[in-house]
């Protein structure tokens, strides 16, 4: 599990797994999302490996995506992109989760966004149904329980 790639270059969650603890936490995050959306397939490397993508890299995030087998009318998207923002404190071995940004995506781009900053209000042009928004909020809350000591 020793990954030669640096956190300073890669943002795909799969590239960040460098210990048993981080593999367990990442697997738990996937299980958490799939509990609510069992038809979704996980993608731990949603970003291409090219110079343009690396230019936008944020070293403090773990990025993963979940793709639905087709259009999800309740969620108003085809995919969920989840970015987990981690602390970057040098004096701790295990950064903790600072926040979550979740985006509903289609081939045309972002349709809505939920960020765990402020009042956690979902924004966008095409919003999910209220019961789905409740699920998305629950996933975000549960992520905070998974990652307080998770990634090493």
C-alpha positions in Angstrom: 0.0 0.0 0.0 3.0 2.3 -0.1 2.2 4.8 -2.7 5.1 6.7 -4.3 2.8 9.5 -5.4 2.9 12.6 -3.3 -0.2 14.3 -1.6 1.1 17.5 -3.2 0.4 16.2 -6.7 -2.6 13.8 -6.5 -6.2 14.4 -5.4 -7.8 11.1 -6.4 -8.8 9.2 -3.3 -7.2 6.0 -4.7 -3.9 7.7 -5.0 -4.0 8.9 -1.3 -4.3 5.4 0.2 -0.9 4.8 1.9 -1.8 2.9 5.0 -4.2 0.3 6.3 -6.1 3.1 8.3 -6.6 5.2 5.2 -7.7 2.2 3.1 -10.2 1.3 5.9 -11.6 4.8 6.1 -11.9 5.1 2.4 -13.7 1.8 2.2 -16.0 2.9 5.0 -16.8 6.1 3.1 -17.7 4.1 0.0 -19.9 1.8 2.0 -21.6 4.8 3.6 -22.6 6.3 0.3 -23.6 2.9 -1.2 -25.9 2.3 1.8 -28.0 5.2 0.6 -27.5 4.6 -3.1 -26.8 0.9 -3.7 -27.0 1.1 -7.5 -24.2 3.6 -7.6 -20.7 2.4 -8.6 -17.7 3.9 -6.8 -14.9 5.6 -8.6 -11.9 6.3 -6.4 -10.0 8.0 -9.3 -12.5 10.5 -10.9 -9.8 12.8 -12.3 -7.7 12.3 -15.4 -3.9 12.2 -15.0 -3.0 15.1 -17.2 -1.2 18.5 -16.8 -4.5 20.5 -17.0 -6.1 18.4 -14.2 -3.0 18.5 -12.0 -3.0 22.3 -12.3 -6.3 22.4 -10.4 -5.1 19.9 -7.7 -6.0 20.7 -4.1 -3.6 18.7 -1.9 -5.9 18.8 1.1 -8.8 17.0 -0.6 -9.7 13.4 -1.2 -11.9 13.1 -4.3 -14.2 10.2 -5.2 -17.2 9.8 -7.4 -20.3 7.6 -7.6 -21.9 6.9 -10.9 -25.5 5.8 -11.3 -26.5 3.3 -14.0 -28.5 6.0 -15.7 -30.2 9.3 -15.0 -31.4 9.7 -11.4 -34.5 11.9 -11.5 -34.7 12.1 -7.7 -31.1 13.4 -7.5 -31.2 15.3 -10.8 -27.8 13.9 -11.8 -25.9 11.0 -13.2 -23.0 11.1 -10.8 -22.0 12.4 -7.4 -18.6 14.0 -7.0 -17.5 14.1 -3.3 -14.6 16.1 -2.1 -13.4 15.6 1.4 -11.4 18.5 2.7 -8.8 17.4 5.2 -6.7 19.4 7.7 -3.1 20.0 6.7 -1.6 20.3 10.1 2.0 19.3 10.1 2.0 18.4 13.8 -0.6 15.6 13.6 -0.1 12.2 12.0 -3.7 11.9 11.0 -5.5 14.9 9.4 -9.2 15.2 10.3 -12.1 16.1 8.1 -12.8 19.8 7.8 -15.7 19.7 5.4 -17.4 18.0 2.5 -18.4 19.4 -0.9 -20.8 17.2 -2.8 -21.8 17.9 -6.4 -24.5 16.4 -8.6 -23.0 16.1 -12.0 -24.0 15.3 -15.6 -22.1 15.4 -18.9 -23.0 19.1 -19.1 -21.4 19.9 -15.7 -22.6 20.7 -12.2 -26.3 20.8 -11.5 -26.2 21.3 -7.7 -23.8 21.6 -4.8 -23.9 20.9 -1.1 -21.1 22.2 1.1 -20.8 21.6 4.8 -19.9 25.2 5.4 -22.4 27.6 6.9 -26.0 26.5 6.8 -25.5 23.4 4.6 -28.0 24.7 2.0 -28.0 22.9 -1.3 -27.6 25.3 -4.3 -27.9 24.9 -8.0 -30.1 25.0 -11.0 -31.7 21.6 -10.7 -32.1 20.5 -7.1 -32.7 16.9 -5.8 -36.0 16.0 -4.2 -36.3 16.8 -0.5 -36.0 13.2 0.7 -32.8 12.9 -1.3 -31.4 16.1 0.2 -32.0 14.6 3.6 -29.9 11.5 2.5 -27.1 13.7 1.2 -27.0 15.7 4.5 -26.9 12.4 6.4 -24.0 11.2 4.3 -22.1 14.4 5.0 -22.8 14.2 8.8 -21.7 10.5 8.8 -18.4 11.4 7.0 -17.4 13.5 10.0 -17.7 10.4 12.2 -15.5 8.4 9.8 -12.7 10.8 9.3 -11.7 12.4 12.6 -8.6 10.2 12.8 -8.9 8.5 9.5 -6.3 9.4 6.9 -2.7 9.0 7.7 
